[in-house]
Amino acid sequence: MTEQEVVSEPAYIVCEADPTGAGDAFDAAIIYGYLKKQPLKEVLESANAVGALKVARMGAM
C-alpha cells in the first residue's frame, strides 16, 4: 500500500440483531489478515463479512 492508494469495500446489508462486539470482530479479522500477509482488499472483504455476521446474530461469537 502506498500513500496514493485507496482501498475500500462496500458494507454488507444485514438485519441488525445485536451490534455488540461487531467492531471487535472486524478488528480481529483485520489483524488476522495482516498477520497472514493477505492482500489488503482481501483482508477488508473478510473483516466486513465477519462484522456483518456478528451484527446479524445475538450474543457473542
N, C-alpha and C positions, 0 to 999 in steps of 0.2 A: 504494500500500500504506500502511496506517495501523498504528499501534501495536496496534489491536484486531483487525486482520485476520490470519488464519492461512491459509496456502496449503500444501496437502500433495498428494502424488501417490503412489500405491502403486508399489512396486518391481516390476520385471519378474521373472518366474521363468525362469531360464535354466540350462542345464548349463554349469558352470564349466570353461573350458579354460585360461584364463590371466588372472588378475586384474591383472597388471602394467599400469599405465597407465590403469586404469579411472577413477580419481579425476581424473587429468589430462584425460581425455576428457570427463568430466562437467563439470569446471570450465570447459573450453574452450566447451562448449555453453552454459553459464550466461553467460559473458562475451559470446559471440556474440549471444545473445538480448537481453541487456541493451543492447548497443551498437546493435542493430537496433530497440530500443524495443518489443519484443514484449510482450504481456501476460505477467505473472509465471506464471500457470498454464500457458500455452503453453511458456514457457521451461523450466519444471520438467519438463513432459512430454517435451520434446526431450532434455534433459540425462539423464533416466532412460533413455531409449531408447538414446542414444549410449553411456552407461556399460554398459548391458546387452549391447549389441552387442560392445563391447570385451572384456568378460568371456567371452563365448561363443566368441571367436576366439583362436587362438595368435598370439603375436608382436605387433609394433607395428601400429597402424592407419595 
